[in-house]
Amino acid sequence: MALGNVLTAMVTPFDSKGNIDFNKIPKLMNFLMENGTDGVIVGGTTGESATLSIEEKAALYEHAVKASAGRIPVYAGTGMNDTYATAELTVRAEKLGVDGIMLVSPYYNKPSQRGMYEHFKTIAAKTSLPVMLYNVPGRCVVNLLPETVIALSKIPNITSVKEASGNLDQMTTIISNTPDDFEVYCGDDSLTLPALAVGADGVVSVSGHIIGNEMQEMVKAFKKGDIKTAATIHQRLLPTMKGMFVAPSPAPVKTALQLKGMDVGGVRLPLLPLTAEERQVVKDLL
């Protein structure tokens, strides 16, 4: 199942006390759909998964599925650095009605390539849902190498990868050695256009919260063969894409959403709200 051009790694809305504000999820989902989102990943890095309890994650998946009401696919970020806990949460997410699973590489443990292969294979065997791998060495310390992704792509329900190594050679190797229906998504907003040029299918985006329509326009122009228009849009969007990382994510994008009238609250410690200077940077970009 083709997931679309622009998938958004959805923020988790919090109330003033730092609890998940479940009432905001339908409004946020509608806002994202109006802003060009083809699908969402909930409970991923941008959703502050590291500071969400298992119960909070499960409730988040459930509310997101309800809010989507089948209009766009909802992928649950169930990946953790404990294989069996991830498998358990994955089984639970499937029962809650999500459309797919996203699994980040195990962080902190520093597993070998063989260890990662077994980790993903073990979890994929526990679900009938499509699985998206997520390689982000900057956060996980380990790099899921192309040969491991290629081997994993042979498992029937491992159907895609979010590649956020920032390495286009690595992405190219994956694209040229996996089946045509295996989807490769760029995990770095600012590399979306270069990634499309080497054969990527689209982007899993943070900036998509606020410039999703423009990113759609860029991807569609590229796929139509209008490279010049795509490049012009990319040049225009680049400062905003970079600006969403002016401080540890998702603080900048949550601020941007608030400035656009979609208040999703703050971030949980150890992340901090933006300083006055950082807030001004985001304001100027908008």
N, C-alpha and C positions, 0 to 999 in steps of 0.2 A: 504493500500500500504506500503510494507516494505521499509523503507528509507535507509537501508544499515548499515554498521558497524561503519564507521567514518564520521561524519558530521562536517564540519568546521564552526565555528562562525567567519565569514569573516571580516577582517579589512576593514575600509573605506580608500581608498587612497586619500591623500591630496597633493596639489601642494605646491610650496614654499611660497605661500601667505596664506595657510591654507584653501583654497577652495577645494571642492571635485574634484579630478582629474578623470573625467569620462572616459577619454581615456585609463586609466590604467586598467579599470575593465575587458575588454576581456583578456588582458595579465595575470592578476592576476587569473582569472577564469581558464584559461588553465594551469597555473602553479599549481594551487590547484588540478586540475584533474590529472595532471601528478604525483602529490605527494600523490595520494591515497584517495582523497576526494570523498565520495559517494553523497554528497549533501552539500549545503551551507545555512547558516542563515545570511541574510544581515540586517544591521541596528539593530543589537543586542548590548549587552554591549561591546563586543570586537570591534564592528563597531562604537563605541563612540556615541551611540544613544542619550545619555544625552545632547550632544552638537550639535545635528543635528536639523535643523528646519523641520517642517512638509513637506515643499516643497522639501527640500534636501532629506528627506527620500523617498518621492514618486519618485523623479528622480533616486535615488539609486536603488529602486526596479525595475524600468523600464529598466535601463541599465543592471542590473544583469540578468534579464529575457532574454534580447536580447543577452547578452554574453553567457549565458548558451545554448541558442537555443534548449532547450528540452533535452540536454544531461544528465543533472543531476537536481534533484529537487532544487528549490529556495524557501526557506521559508523567509517570511518577519517578522522581529521583530517589530511588531506594538504596543506592550504593553507599556502603560504609566500608571500614577496613576489617570488618569481622564477617567472613564468608557466610557463616551459619545464621547470624543475625540478619544479614542482608537477604538471604534466601527466605527467612521467616517473614520479613517485612514485604518482600516481593509477592509471596503467596497471599498475604493479607491485602495488598494493593490490588491484586487481580480480583479478589472477592469483592472489593469496593467498586469495581467497574471501570478502572482506568483502561486506556486504550493501548498502553505500552509502558515499558520500563526504561529508565536511563540508569546505567551503572558506571559510576566513576571508578577509576583505578584505585586500589587500596592505598591509602595515604599512611604515612608514618612507619608502617611495618617494613617498607622497602623490599617487597617481594621480588623474586627473579621473574624473568619472562615466562618460565614454565609455571611458576606459582600463580602469575596473573592469568595464564591460560586456564589453569585448573579452577581458579576462583570464578571466572566468568562462565566457564562450562558448567560448573556445579550449580550456579544460580539459574542459568538459562534452562537447565533440565527440570527445574521446579515450577516453571510457568509455561503456559501455552502462548503467552503474549509476545509480540515483537520486542526485541531488546536492542537498545542503542548503547554502544560502548561510549565512554567519555574519557578521552586522554587529555590531561591538563598537568604536565610535568611541573609547571611553576607552582602549583598548589600541592601536588602529591609526591614530589621528589622523584618518583619513578616515571620513565617514559615508556609507554606501551608501544613497542616497536612495530613497524609495518609488517614484518613476518609473523608476529603474534596476531595482529588484527586479521591478516590474510588467512591464517589457520582458523581463527575464530569465525570468520565469515562463512566457513563450510558448515557451521552448526545452523540448521534450518531457521531457528527463530532469532538468531543474531543477525539483524537486518540492516544495521546502520552504525555509524560512528560519528561522534562529535569530536573533531580533531582540533585541539587547542594548544598544540605544541608550538605554533607559529612557524613551523617548518614546512614550506611548500614542497620541498623535495620528498619529504616523508609522506605528505598527502598524495603526491603524484604516484608514488610507489604503491600506495594502498589502492588508489583508483584504478591503476592499470593492471592490478593483479587480483582484483575481487570480481565476483559476478556483476553483470550489468545492473541487476536489481538491488545490489547492495549500495545503500545511499551513504555518501560522505558529506557531512555538514561541517562548515567552518565554525570554529568556536571563538574566533577573534573578529569582532565587528569590523575593525579597520582593514582586515585582510579578505573581506568578503569578495570583492571584485577580483583580486589576484587568484583567490581560491577557485572562483568560477572559471577563470581562464585555464586552470589546469584540470578542470572537469568536475569540480565539486557540485553538489545538487542544490545547496542553499546555505543558510546560516542559522545557528542557534544563537540568538542575540540578546544582549542586555539593552542596547540602544533602541531596539525594536519597540520598547515600551512607549517611546516618544517620537521616533522617526520611522516607525514601521511602514507607513504608506510610501515614504520616500525610498526606503530600502527595497520594497516591493517593485517600485518603479525602476530602480537600478537593475535589479535581477531580471525583470521582464525585458528591459531594453537589451541587456546582454544576451539573453536567451533568444531574442528575436534577431540578433546579429547587428544591432545598433550599438556598436562598441563606443563610438564617440559620445553618444548621449549617456551611456552607462558611466563612462570615465568622468564626464562633467558632473554627474550627480555624486559620484564617489568623492570627487575633489571638494564639493560643497558640503558633504556630510562628514568628512574626516574630522574636522575640529570638534563636532558634537560627539562623535564616537570616542574620540580621545578624552573629551571632557567628562564622560561618564565614568572615567577611572582617575579623576583628579585626586581622589581619596579612595581608601579601600571600599570596593563595591559590596553592597548595593547602596551605600549612603548617598552618592551623587544622583543615582537614578531615582531614588525615593524622594529626594529633594526636587528633582525635575518634575516628577509626577505631581507633587504638592503644588508647585508653581503653575502647573497646567490645570489645577482644579481637581486633581484626583489624589486626595490626601490618604496615604497608606501608612502614616505614622513613621516612627523613627526606626533605629536599628538596635539590636541587642549587643551588650558588651560581650566580647572585648572590642567590638566595633564602636565607633563614636559618631555623633552627628557632625555635619560639616562645620568648619570654622566660618566666621563671617567672610573671610577672603575666598574660601572655597565655594561658598554659597553664591558669592558675587560672580565667580567664574561661570557657574552653571546658569545663573540668571542671564548673564551676557550672551551665552550661547543660545539660549531659548529666544 
